[in-house]
Structures are given as C-alpha cells and as structure tokens.
Amino acid sequence: MTTRTLFKGVCGVVTAMALAACSGTSIEGKWVEPVPGMEKMEQGICLEQGGKASSINMATLQYEAWVKQGDKLLLSGQSIGNGQTIVFTDTMTIEKLTDTELVLRHGEMTINYHRQ
C-alpha cells in the first residue's frame, strides 16, 4: 500500500466521522405532548440554548435548567403546590430524538413529545 493510498483512506475516515458528528439532531426547542384528559391542549418543555429551560402550560411544574449528558437529559426546576415549593432535578433517559420527536423515559414513565 502506498503512502498516497493510505492518506486517502485516512482522510475518508476522518471526513466521515466529522460529517456524522455534525449531523446530530439538536434537542433544543419546544417539545409538547397532549395534556392527559384534555387532548386538545398541549404541555411540555422549552429547551433553550445555554441550558435554560421553561415549562409550557404547566403552572405547578416550573422548569429552569437542562443539561444533556450522553443519552441522559437532566431537568431542574421547582414544583409548586399546596403552599410549598420543592426544588428538583429529574434525570430522564433519551429513548429517541429526531427532528420532530423526543421520547423520554423516567423510571416506568415514558413521555412522547413532538416538536412544536
């Protein structure tokens, strides 16, 4: 094998890896699901650049921050109700992420979001 052939092969592999790394789907955006029992309404999360999060149509669950670590999504915020506020961080497993769909699992619960 010549040096030139080897160089072309290495360049091909490096180019393919770079393209694969750049083609990842961004988790940033507004993700919603139907409100249980009120399917004409939607609720969800807004994941903004820089790790800021906010709730969509959820007055008692106020998201404030998010971090993606591999296949995990950590959501932090405050749960407000019954005269008390509880600070929380939930660790969700990202089961699926496409341009239009985000599926999160938290224990036995699975949440199927679509991009708003």
DSSP file (Angstrom, degrees, kcal/mol; ACC not computed):
  #  RESIDUE AA STRUCTURE BP1 BP2  ACC     N-H-->O    O-->H-N    N-H-->O    O-->H-N    TCO  KAPPA ALPHA  PHI   PSI    X-CA   Y-CA   Z-CA
    1    1 A M              0   0    0      0, 0.0     2,-0.1     0, 0.0     0, 0.0   0.000 360.0 360.0 360.0 131.0    0.0    0.0    0.0
    2    2 A T     >  -     0   0    0      1,-0.1     4,-2.3     4,-0.0     5,-0.2  -0.377 360.0-115.1 -81.7 162.8    1.4    3.3   -1.0
    3    3 A T  H  > S+     0   0    0      1,-0.2     4,-2.6     2,-0.2     5,-0.2   0.878 117.3  54.6 -62.3 -37.6    1.6    6.4    1.3
    4    4 A R  H  > S+     0   0    0      2,-0.2     4,-2.2     1,-0.2    -1,-0.2   0.912 108.6  47.0 -65.1 -42.5   -0.8    8.2   -1.0
    5    5 A T  H  > S+     0   0    0      2,-0.2     4,-2.1     1,-0.2    -2,-0.2   0.909 113.1  49.3 -65.2 -42.4   -3.4    5.4   -0.8
    6    6 A L  H  X S+     0   0    0     -4,-2.3     4,-2.5     1,-0.2    -2,-0.2   0.914 110.1  51.2 -62.1 -43.5   -3.1    5.2    3.0
    7    7 A F  H  X S+     0   0    0     -4,-2.6     4,-2.6     1,-0.2    -2,-0.2   0.906 109.3  50.4 -61.4 -43.0   -3.5    9.0    3.2
    8    8 A K  H  X S+     0   0    0     -4,-2.2     4,-2.1     1,-0.2    -1,-0.2   0.903 110.9  49.7 -62.5 -40.4   -6.7    8.9    1.1
    9    9 A G  H  X S+     0   0    0     -4,-2.1     4,-2.0     2,-0.2    -2,-0.2   0.922 112.0  46.6 -64.5 -44.3   -8.1    6.2    3.3
   10   10 A V  H  X S+     0   0    0     -4,-2.5     4,-2.5     1,-0.2     5,-0.2   0.912 111.8  51.4 -64.2 -43.0   -7.4    8.1    6.5
   11   11 A C  H  X S+     0   0    0     -4,-2.6     4,-2.4     1,-0.2    -1,-0.2   0.887 108.8  52.1 -61.8 -38.5   -8.8   11.3    5.0
   12   12 A G  H  X S+     0   0    0     -4,-2.1     4,-2.3     2,-0.2    -1,-0.2   0.915 110.8  46.5 -63.9 -43.8  -12.0    9.4    4.1
   13   13 A V  H  X S+     0   0    0     -4,-2.0     4,-2.3     2,-0.2    -2,-0.2   0.926 113.3  48.5 -65.3 -44.9  -12.5    8.0    7.6
   14   14 A V  H  X S+     0   0    0     -4,-2.5     4,-2.3     1,-0.2    -2,-0.2   0.909 112.0  49.7 -62.6 -42.8  -11.9   11.4    9.2
   15   15 A T  H  X S+     0   0    0     -4,-2.4     4,-2.3    -5,-0.2    -1,-0.2   0.918 110.5  50.0 -62.3 -44.0  -14.3   13.1    6.8
   16   16 A A  H  X S+     0   0    0     -4,-2.3     4,-2.2     1,-0.2    -2,-0.2   0.905 111.3  48.9 -62.5 -41.5  -17.0   10.5    7.5
   17   17 A M  H  X S+     0   0    0     -4,-2.3     4,-2.2     2,-0.2    -1,-0.2   0.900 110.7  50.6 -65.1 -40.3  -16.6   10.9   11.3
   18   18 A A  H  X S+     0   0    0     -4,-2.3     4,-1.7     1,-0.2    -2,-0.2   0.909 111.0  48.2 -65.1 -41.6  -16.8   14.7   11.0
   19   19 A L  H  X S+     0   0    0     -4,-2.3     4,-1.1     1,-0.2    -1,-0.2   0.897 110.8  51.2 -66.1 -39.8  -20.0   14.5    9.0
   20   20 A A  H  < S+     0   0    0     -4,-2.2     3,-0.4     1,-0.2    -1,-0.2   0.904 109.9  50.0 -63.6 -40.7  -21.5   12.1   11.4
   21   21 A A  H >< S+     0   0    0     -4,-2.2     3,-0.7     1,-0.2    -1,-0.2   0.857 112.3  47.3 -66.4 -34.9  -20.7   14.4   14.3
   22   22 A C  H 3< S+     0   0    0     -4,-1.7    -1,-0.2     1,-0.2    -2,-0.2   0.644 100.3  66.9 -81.6 -15.2  -22.2   17.4   12.6
   23   23 A S  T 3< S+     0   0    0     -4,-1.1    -1,-0.2    -3,-0.4    -2,-0.1   0.355  70.8 128.6 -91.2   8.6  -25.4   15.7   11.6
   24   24 A G    <   -     0   0    0     -3,-0.7     2,-0.3    -4,-0.1    74,-0.1  -0.325  63.9-114.1 -65.6 144.6  -26.7   15.2   15.1
   25   25 A T        -     0   0    0     72,-0.2     2,-0.3     1,-0.1    -1,-0.1  -0.629  29.8-122.2 -79.6 133.3  -30.3   16.4   15.9
   26   26 A S        -     0   0    0     -2,-0.3    -1,-0.1     1,-0.1    72,-0.0  -0.558  10.8-156.0 -77.1 137.0  -30.5   19.3   18.3
   27   27 A I        +     0   0    0     -2,-0.3    20,-0.2    70,-0.1    -1,-0.1   0.589  63.5 108.7 -85.1 -12.3  -32.5   18.7   21.4
   28   28 A E        +     0   0    0     18,-0.1     2,-0.3     2,-0.0    20,-0.2  -0.386  53.4  63.9 -66.5 141.8  -33.1   22.5   21.8
   29   29 A G  E    S-A   47   0A   0     18,-2.3    18,-3.0    -2,-0.1     2,-0.6  -0.867  90.3 -47.6 140.9-172.3  -36.6   23.7   21.0
   30   30 A K  E     -A   46   0A   0     -2,-0.3    86,-2.9    16,-0.2     2,-0.5  -0.879  49.2-172.4-101.2 123.3  -40.2   23.5   22.2
   31   31 A W  E     +AB  45 115A   0     14,-3.1    14,-2.2    -2,-0.6     2,-0.3  -0.968   9.9 175.4-119.8 126.0  -41.3   19.9   22.9
   32   32 A V  E     -AB  44 114A   0     82,-2.6    82,-2.6    -2,-0.5    12,-0.2  -0.875  16.4-172.7-132.6 161.6  -45.0   19.2   23.7
   33   33 A E  E     -A   43   0A   0     10,-2.6    10,-2.5    -2,-0.3    80,-0.1  -0.936  43.3 -83.3-141.1 160.4  -47.5   16.4   24.3
   34   34 A P  E     -A   42   0A   0      0, 0.0     8,-0.3     0, 0.0     5,-0.2  -0.413  47.9-110.0 -64.4 144.7  -51.3   16.3   24.8
   35   35 A V  E >   -A   38   0A   0      6,-2.3     3,-2.6     3,-0.8     6,-0.2  -0.652  42.9-104.4 -72.9 125.1  -52.5   17.2   28.3
   36   36 A P  T 3  S+     0   0    0      0, 0.0    -1,-0.1     0, 0.0     6,-0.0  -0.295 105.9   9.0 -54.8 127.0  -53.9   13.9   29.7
   37   37 A G  T 3  S+     0   0    0     -3,-0.0     3,-0.1    -2,-0.0    -2,-0.0   0.275 126.6  65.3  84.8 -11.0  -57.7   14.1   29.7
   38   38 A M  E X   +A   35   0A   0     -3,-2.6     3,-2.8     3,-0.1    -3,-0.8  -0.505  60.0 170.4-137.5  65.0  -57.6   17.3   27.6
   39   39 A E  E 3  S+     0   0A   0      1,-0.3    -1,-0.1    -5,-0.2    -2,-0.0   0.604  71.4  65.6 -61.4 -13.9  -56.1   16.1   24.3
   40   40 A K  E 3  S+     0   0A   0     -5,-0.1    -1,-0.3    -6,-0.1     2,-0.3   0.607  97.5  67.6 -81.7 -10.4  -56.8   19.4   22.5
   41   41 A M  E <  S-     0   0A   0     -3,-2.8    -6,-2.3    -6,-0.2     2,-0.3  -0.757  73.3-148.4-106.0 155.9  -54.4   21.2   24.8
   42   42 A E  E     -A   34   0A   0     -2,-0.3     2,-0.3    -8,-0.3    -2,-0.0  -0.919  13.5-179.5-125.3 151.6  -50.6   20.7   24.9
   43   43 A Q  E     +A   33   0A   0    -10,-2.5   -10,-2.6    -2,-0.3     2,-0.3  -0.948  24.2 108.2-139.3 159.9  -48.0   20.9   27.7
   44   44 A G  E     -AC  32  56A   0     12,-2.1    12,-2.7    -2,-0.3     2,-0.3  -0.964  52.8 -56.6 170.8-150.2  -44.3   20.4   27.6
   45   45 A I  E     -AC  31  55A   0    -14,-2.2   -14,-3.1    -2,-0.3     2,-0.5  -0.944  21.8-147.5-132.4 148.3  -40.8   21.9   27.9
   46   46 A C  E     -AC  30  54A   0      8,-2.9     8,-1.7    -2,-0.3     2,-0.7  -0.977  14.6-164.0-114.5 117.8  -38.8   24.5   26.1
   47   47 A L  E     -AC  29  53A   0    -18,-3.0   -18,-2.3    -2,-0.5     6,-0.2  -0.898  14.6-168.3-105.7 109.3  -35.1   23.8   26.0
   48   48 A E    >   -     0   0    0      4,-3.2     3,-1.3    -2,-0.7     4,-0.4  -0.569  31.0 -85.6 -99.1 159.9  -33.1   26.9   25.1
   49   49 A Q  T 3  S+     0   0    0      1,-0.2     3,-0.5    -2,-0.2    -1,-0.1  -0.294 112.6  34.6 -57.8 142.2  -29.5   27.4   24.1
   50   50 A G  T 3  S-     0   0    0      1,-0.2    -1,-0.2    -3,-0.1    16,-0.0   0.528 130.1 -72.3  87.5   5.7  -27.2   27.8   27.1
   51   51 A G  S <  S+     0   0    0     -3,-1.3    15,-2.1     1,-0.3     2,-0.4   0.588  86.8 142.8  88.6  10.0  -29.1   25.3   29.3
   52   52 A K  B     -D   65   0A   0     -3,-0.5    -4,-3.2    -4,-0.4     2,-0.3  -0.692  26.1-174.4 -86.3 137.8  -32.2   27.4   30.1
   53   53 A A  E     -C   47   0A   0     11,-1.8     2,-0.3    -2,-0.4    -6,-0.2  -0.923   8.0-178.9-128.0 154.4  -35.5   25.6   30.4
   54   54 A S  E     -C   46   0A   0     -8,-1.7    -8,-2.9    -2,-0.3     2,-0.2  -0.986  27.0-111.1-148.7 157.9  -39.1   26.6   30.8
   55   55 A S  E     -C   45   0A   0      8,-0.4     2,-0.6    -2,-0.3   -10,-0.2  -0.574  18.3-143.7 -87.9 150.1  -42.4   24.9   31.1
   56   56 A I  E    S-C   44   0A   0    -12,-2.7   -12,-2.1    -2,-0.2     3,-0.1  -0.967  80.5 -21.3-115.0 114.5  -45.2   25.1   28.5
   57   57 A N  S    S+     0   0    0     -2,-0.6     2,-0.4   -14,-0.2    -1,-0.1   0.815 103.8 116.5  58.3  36.9  -48.7   25.2   30.0
   58   58 A M    >   +     0   0    0      3,-0.1     3,-0.5     1,-0.1    -1,-0.1  -0.807  36.0 177.1-134.0  93.7  -47.7   23.7   33.4
   59   59 A A  T 3  S+     0   0    0     -2,-0.4    -1,-0.1     1,-0.2     3,-0.1   0.814  80.9  44.0 -68.6 -31.7  -48.2   26.2   36.2
   60   60 A T  T 3  S+     0   0    0      1,-0.2    20,-3.2    19,-0.1     2,-0.5   0.547 108.0  60.2 -94.7  -6.7  -47.2   23.9   39.0
   61   61 A L  E <   - E   0  79A   0     -3,-0.5     2,-0.8    18,-0.2    18,-0.2  -0.909  67.7-175.0-123.0 102.2  -44.1   22.5   37.4
   62   62 A Q  E     - E   0  78A   0     16,-3.0    16,-2.3    -2,-0.5     2,-0.2  -0.830   8.9-157.8-106.5 101.2  -41.6   25.2   36.6
   63   63 A Y  E     + E   0  77A   0     -2,-0.8    -8,-0.4    14,-0.2    14,-0.3  -0.500  19.0 167.6 -73.4 145.3  -38.5   24.1   34.6
   64   64 A E  E     +     0   0A   0     12,-3.4   -11,-1.8     1,-0.4     2,-0.3   0.621  56.6  14.7-127.9 -32.9  -35.5   26.3   34.9
   65   65 A A  E     -DE  52  76A   0     11,-1.7    11,-2.7   -13,-0.3    -1,-0.4  -0.977  52.6-166.9-148.6 156.9  -32.4   24.5   33.5
   66   66 A W  E     - E   0  75A   0    -15,-2.1     2,-0.3    -2,-0.3     9,-0.2  -0.990   2.2-172.9-144.7 153.3  -31.4   21.5   31.5
   67   67 A V  E     - E   0  74A   0      7,-1.7     7,-3.1    -2,-0.3     2,-0.5  -0.984  14.3-148.0-143.9 134.0  -28.2   19.6   30.7
   68   68 A K  E     + E   0  73A   0     -2,-0.3     2,-0.4     5,-0.2     5,-0.2  -0.920  16.9 177.9-103.9 126.0  -27.7   16.7   28.2
   69   69 A Q  E >   - E   0  72A   0      3,-2.6     3,-1.7    -2,-0.5     2,-0.3  -0.876  62.1 -61.5-129.2  97.6  -25.1   14.1   29.2
   70   70 A G  T 3  S-     0   0    0     -2,-0.4    -1,-0.0     1,-0.3     0, 0.0  -0.504 122.0 -12.8  63.9-121.7  -24.9   11.4   26.6
   71   71 A D  T 3  S+     0   0    0     -2,-0.3    23,-3.6    -3,-0.1     2,-0.4   0.182 121.4  94.7 -96.0  17.4  -28.3    9.7   26.5
   72   72 A K  E <   -EF  69  93A   0     -3,-1.7    -3,-2.6    21,-0.2     2,-0.5  -0.879  54.9-162.3-111.1 141.3  -29.4   11.5   29.7
   73   73 A L  E     -EF  68  92A   0     19,-2.9    19,-3.0    -2,-0.4     2,-0.6  -0.985   8.4-158.9-120.1 118.6  -31.4   14.7   30.0
   74   74 A L  E     -EF  67  91A   0     -7,-3.1    -7,-1.7    -2,-0.5     2,-0.5  -0.881   8.8-170.0-100.1 120.5  -31.3   16.4   33.4
   75   75 A L  E     -EF  66  90A   0     15,-2.6    15,-3.1    -2,-0.6     2,-0.3  -0.946   4.0-172.4-113.4 127.3  -34.2   18.8   34.0
   76   76 A S  E     +EF  65  89A   0    -11,-2.7   -12,-3.4    -2,-0.5   -11,-1.7  -0.876  25.7 101.0-119.6 150.9  -34.1   21.1   37.0
   77   77 A G  E     -EF  63  88A   0     11,-2.1    11,-2.3    -2,-0.3     2,-0.4  -0.950  60.4 -61.6 174.4-151.4  -36.7   23.4   38.4
   78   78 A Q  E     -EF  62  87A   0    -16,-2.3   -16,-3.0    -2,-0.3     2,-0.6  -0.989  24.1-149.2-132.0 136.3  -39.4   23.9   41.1
   79   79 A S  E     -EF  61  86A   0      7,-3.0     7,-2.7    -2,-0.4     2,-0.5  -0.932  22.5-163.9-102.3 122.4  -42.6   22.0   41.8
   80   80 A I  E     + F   0  85A   0    -20,-3.2     2,-0.3    -2,-0.6     5,-0.2  -0.919  29.1 112.1-115.1 125.8  -45.1   24.4   43.3
   81   81 A G  E >   + F   0  84A   0      3,-2.5     3,-1.9    -2,-0.5    -2,-0.1  -0.886  57.9  24.4 176.4 153.9  -48.3   23.3   45.1
   82   82 A N  T 3  S-     0   0    0      1,-0.3     3,-0.1    -2,-0.3    -2,-0.0   0.826 125.8 -56.4  51.7  38.6  -50.2   23.0   48.4
   83   83 A G  T 3  S+     0   0    0      1,-0.2     2,-0.3     0, 0.0    -1,-0.3   0.591 119.2  93.6  76.0  10.3  -48.3   26.0   49.8
   84   84 A Q  E <   -F   81   0A   0     -3,-1.9    -3,-2.5     2,-0.0     2,-0.5  -0.962  59.0-147.9-135.1 155.0  -44.9   24.6   49.3
   85   85 A T  E     -F   80   0A   0     -2,-0.3     2,-0.5    -5,-0.2    -5,-0.2  -0.986  12.7-164.4-122.3 128.0  -42.2   24.8   46.7
   86   86 A I  E     -F   79   0A   0     -7,-2.7    -7,-3.0    -2,-0.5     2,-0.3  -0.955  12.8-141.8-116.6 123.9  -39.9   21.8   46.1
   87   87 A V  E     +F   78   0A   0     -2,-0.5     2,-0.3    -9,-0.2    -9,-0.2  -0.659  32.6 175.3 -80.4 136.6  -36.6   22.1   44.1
   88   88 A F  E     -F   77   0A   0    -11,-2.3   -11,-2.1    -2,-0.3     2,-0.3  -0.944  31.7-160.0-141.1 160.1  -36.0   19.1   41.9
   89   89 A T  E     -F   76   0A   0     -2,-0.3     2,-0.4   -13,-0.2   -13,-0.3  -0.930  18.4-163.0-137.5 117.9  -33.7   17.6   39.3
   90   90 A D  E     -F   75   0A   0    -15,-3.1   -15,-2.6    -2,-0.3     2,-0.6  -0.841   8.7-148.2-100.8 136.3  -35.1   14.8   37.2
   91   91 A T  E     -F   74   0A   0     -2,-0.4     2,-0.3   -17,-0.2   -17,-0.2  -0.924  20.9-174.3-104.7 115.7  -32.8   12.5   35.2
   92   92 A M  E     -F   73   0A   0    -19,-3.0   -19,-2.9    -2,-0.6     2,-0.5  -0.829  21.9-130.8-109.0 145.8  -34.5   11.3   32.0
   93   93 A T  E     -FG  72 105A   0     12,-3.0    12,-2.3    -2,-0.3     2,-1.0  -0.851  20.5-132.1 -93.8 129.5  -33.2    8.7   29.5
   94   94 A I  E     + G   0 104A   0    -23,-3.6    10,-0.2    -2,-0.5     3,-0.1  -0.723  30.5 173.5 -82.6 105.9  -33.4    9.9   25.9
   95   95 A E  E     +     0   0A   0      8,-2.4     2,-0.3    -2,-1.0    -1,-0.2   0.827  68.0   4.5 -81.2 -35.1  -35.0    6.9   24.1
   96   96 A K  E     - G   0 103A   0      7,-1.4     7,-2.6     2,-0.0     2,-0.4  -0.982  58.0-179.5-154.5 137.7  -35.4    8.7   20.8
   97   97 A L  E     + G   0 102A   0     -2,-0.3     2,-0.2     5,-0.2     5,-0.2  -0.923  18.5 148.6-142.7 115.2  -34.5   12.1   19.3
   98   98 A T        -     0   0    0      3,-2.9    -2,-0.0    -2,-0.4   -74,-0.0  -0.699  64.2 -86.0-127.4-176.4  -35.3   13.1   15.8
   99   99 A D  S    S+     0   0    0     -2,-0.2     3,-0.1     1,-0.2    15,-0.0   0.778 128.7  22.3 -62.4 -25.5  -36.1   16.5   14.2
  100  100 A T  S    S+     0   0    0      1,-0.1    15,-1.9    14,-0.1     2,-0.4   0.522 118.4  58.0-120.1  -9.3  -39.8   16.0   15.1
  101  101 A E  E     - H   0 114A   0     13,-0.2    -3,-2.9   -70,-0.1     2,-0.4  -0.980  45.0-179.2-136.3 137.8  -39.9   13.5   18.0
  102  102 A L  E     -GH  97 113A   0     11,-2.0    11,-3.1    -2,-0.4     2,-0.5  -0.978   8.4-170.8-133.2 119.3  -38.4   13.3   21.5
  103  103 A V  E     -GH  96 112A   0     -7,-2.6    -8,-2.4    -2,-0.4    -7,-1.4  -0.956   8.0-174.2-114.5 120.9  -39.1   10.3   23.7
  104  104 A L  E     -GH  94 111A   0      7,-2.5     7,-3.1    -2,-0.5     2,-0.4  -0.894   9.5-157.6-114.9 143.2  -38.0   10.4   27.3
  105  105 A R  E     +GH  93 110A   0    -12,-2.3   -12,-3.0    -2,-0.4     2,-0.4  -0.980  11.2 177.9-120.6 133.6  -38.1    7.7   29.9
  106  106 A H  E >   - H   0 109A   0      3,-3.0     3,-2.0    -2,-0.4     2,-0.4  -0.883  68.6 -55.9-133.5  99.3  -38.2    8.4   33.7
  107  107 A G  T 3  S-     0   0    0     -2,-0.4   -14,-0.1     1,-0.3   -15,-0.0  -0.534 122.5 -16.7  65.1-124.4  -38.4    5.1   35.6
  108  108 A E  T 3  S+     0   0    0     -2,-0.4     2,-0.4    -3,-0.1    -1,-0.3   0.542 119.9  96.1 -87.3  -8.8  -41.5    3.3   34.3
  109  109 A M  E <   - H   0 106A   0     -3,-2.0    -3,-3.0     2,-0.0     2,-0.4  -0.681  53.8-167.8 -89.9 133.9  -42.9    6.5   32.7
  110  110 A T  E     - H   0 105A   0     -2,-0.4     2,-0.5    -5,-0.2    -5,-0.2  -0.982   3.6-161.1-119.0 131.9  -42.4    7.3   29.0
  111  111 A I  E     - H   0 104A   0     -7,-3.1    -7,-2.5    -2,-0.4     2,-0.8  -0.961   3.2-157.9-116.3 125.0  -43.2   10.7   27.6
  112  112 A N  E     - H   0 103A   0     -2,-0.5     2,-0.2    -9,-0.2    -9,-0.2  -0.863  18.9-179.1-105.8 100.9  -43.7   11.1   23.8
  113  113 A Y  E     - H   0 102A   0    -11,-3.1   -11,-2.0    -2,-0.8     2,-0.3  -0.640  13.5-157.6 -95.5 154.4  -43.1   14.7   22.8
  114  114 A H  E     -BH  32 101A   0    -82,-2.6   -82,-2.6    -2,-0.2     2,-0.3  -0.959  33.3 -98.9-124.3 151.8  -43.3   16.3   19.4
  115  115 A R  E      B   31   0A   0    -15,-1.9   -84,-0.2    -2,-0.3   -86,-0.0  -0.503 360.0 360.0 -71.9 131.5  -41.6   19.4   18.3
  116  116 A Q              0   0    0    -86,-2.9    -1,-0.2    -2,-0.3   -85,-0.1   0.441 360.0 360.0 -82.3 360.0  -43.9   22.5   18.4
